[in-house]
């Protein structure tokens, strides 16, 4: 995916460098690349190696390396290979057994970076392995390179990243990713990594007072799924999920919802527990709950603070009509912020204009990555337009990753014309709009081009979590 940072750096460099300096820099860069390529060849071709490493438990692999290069990259390697440790006394073909918990692929990626500054982290899982390797061996530039890849993790990989930082004792990053989990709980509980997380992670999530879930049933179903994947029998299942189960807010459920839950999970509760929870829900009396069960009765929905990108009337240039023959309306943007940003909803000009009241609408709105490879939200507007017509909303606020291009696209399915407006701005400063919600924090929304033109989108409403 395209990155804003890279474009801005390129623009700054083009503006600041004279032709002579550019040529000089290009020559230096070319020479540096040649040196790195020569060093990388030493590794990939096993030329003049003087130490060997065996990596991996199952199907281990042998890597032929060079003490001096590793020692210059890491003080820990330097002490091991040139100090009084037994590893430094081995012959070049007597393999040093290293990193039993790192895969050969991750070790190879680390070596390619150390030798040739080659960044080969195709997956978040691999980047996490490399990050842990760099952290242990104190290779700061490798750790930084891996962290950049980790920072682009998709939502379904956040649990993997969270547990990595937690295992390394990085409280700051652990807290940051816990906030992402809190803001995107439903999607993250559907991640393929969910069934592999540690019991402590499950309990940590279920203990949060605010989570982005439609109901506690979402948490219950995810907990049962995790328990079944990590248990050998129904008895083990209840034992394994017991602590987290008691964090579920059953008092926020209706009797019918709990009855349906019991019908699909008969082995989870004892007869007495089912009776006690039913009584508690029916009487709205938490004192009837089984011992140690949560007495909370307020939903976990996370409150958001909203901020607005309003195009009307500042950028309005002319009236227009839209119908099923119109091209798809779209707006492409990216965000950069110190807080987790969500797209909450947006307003279409055609739905708030009095000229359209009484007309029929059938509109499909989609939020996707700019390459359309991932659909993040779909909303439909169908029926008669009137004063009660509100903004277009997705099922829940959609989390937006930093520096990633997204597109809102609007399709009109009715033949009747709807009156709307066209919005345009030819010289948008820095291609962006900015807000400062709190001291030492800022939010910036970028447009894809310095000149933008789009149809019908009046306003875009973003939000961030109140506890950040």
C-alpha positions, 0 to 999 in steps of 0.5 A, a space after each residue: 500500500 502507498 505511504 504518505 511518508 515516502 511521498 513527502 520525503 521525496 517532495 522535500 528532497 526534490 525541492 532542497 537538492 541542487 543538481 550538483 548535490 543530486 549527482 553527488 548523492 547518487 554516486 555515493 548511494 550507488 557505491 553504498 549499494 555496491 558495498 552492501 551487495 558485496 557483503 550480502 553476497 558473502 552471506 548468500 554464497 557462503 564465501 569466506 565464512 568463519 562461523 556456522 549457526 544451526 537454527 530451528 528445532 524441526 528441520 533445522 538449517 545451517 547458516 554460514 556467517 562471518 564473525 566480524 560482520 555480526 560483531 559490528 552489528 551487535 555487541 552481544 554477538 561481539 562478546 559471544 564470538 570474540 569473548 571467552 564464551 565457548 561459542 567463540 572457540 568453535 571451528 568454523 564448521 562446528 555449528 553454534 546452536 542458537 535461538 531455539 524459538 526462532 525459525 530459519 526464515 526469520 534468522 535468514 531475514 535478520 542476516 539479510 538485513 545485517 549484511 545487505 540492509 535487505 528488508 525481507 519481512 513479508 508477514 507480520 508473523 515473520 516481522 515479530 520473530 525478527 523483532 524479538 531476535 533483534 531485541 535479544 541480540 540488541 540490533 537496534 536498526 534491525 529492531 526499528 526496521 521490523 517495528 515499521 512492518 509490525 506497525 502496518 499490521 492488519 486488524 486480524 494480526 493485532 493479537 499476535 503483535 500485542 502478545 509479542 510486546 507483552 512477552 518482551 515487557 514493552 508496557 508502552 506498546 502493549 498498552 497501545 495495542 490493547 487500545 486497538 483491541 478495545 476499539 475493534 474487539 469484534 473484528 479481532 475476536 474473529 482473527 485466526 490468531 484468537 484461538 492461539 492466544 494465552 489465557 492471560 490475554 483472554 482474561 485481559 481483554 474480557 476484563 476491560 470495562 469498554 469493548 467495541 462489541 454489539 453485545 456480550 454474546 459476541 464475547 461469550 461465543 468467542 470465549 467458547 471458541 477459544 476454550 474448545 480449541 484449547 480443551 480436550 473435554 467439556 470439563 477442561 473447557 469450563 475449567 479453562 474459560 472459568 476466569 474469563 466467563 465470570 467477566 461476561 456482563 450477563 446482566 446486560 442481556 435479555 432473558 431470551 438472549 441468555 436462553 438462546 446462549 444456554 441452548 447452544 452451550 449446554 455444558 458451560 453452565 451448571 443447572 444451578 448457575 443457569 437458574 441463578 443467572 436467569 433469576 438475576 436477569 429477570 429480576 434485574 437483581 445482581 445479588 442473585 448471580 452465582 458467586 464471583 460472576 461480574 455484577 456489571 450492568 452497563 454495556 461495554 460500548 466505547 464512547 467516541 469523540 467525533 470530529 468533522 470534515 465538512 466540504 459544504 459550502 466551502 468547496 462546493 462549485 456547482 449543482 449536479 444530478 446523480 442516478 444509476 447511469 452516473 459514475 461512482 462517486 468516490 473520495 480517497 484519503 488517509 489519516 495520521 494521528 497519535 490516537 486510534 482513528 475511526 470512520 463513524 459515518 458520513 453525509 450525502 448531499 442528495 439525502 439532505 436536500 429538500 428538492 429530493 424529499 419524497 423521492 426514492 433512493 437506493 444507494 450503496 456506500 462502501 469503505 475499502 482500501 484504495 486498491 479495493 482488495 479489502 472491503 472494510 464496511 458497507 452501508 445501504 440507504 433504501 427508501 423514501 428520502 425525507 427530513 428524518 434521513 440521517 447520515 450514512 452509518 456502517 454497522 460500527 465505527 471502522 478503524 483506520 490504520 495510519 498512513 494507509 489510503 482508503 476510498 469511500 465509494 457511492 453507487 446509485 441504483 435508482 433511475 430517478 435523478 437526485 439533486 446534489 453538488 460537486 465539490 472541488 479544491 485545486 490547491 489544498 495546502 499539504 493535501 490535508 486537513 488537521 485537528 488538535 484534539 488535545 495538547 501534544 496530539 494532532 490528527 491529520 486527514 490527507 487527500 490523495 491529490 492536491 487537487 480533488 473533485 468529488 460528488 455528493 459527499 457533504 461531510 465525513 465524520 471521524 472519531 477517536 476513543 475518549 480514554 486515549 
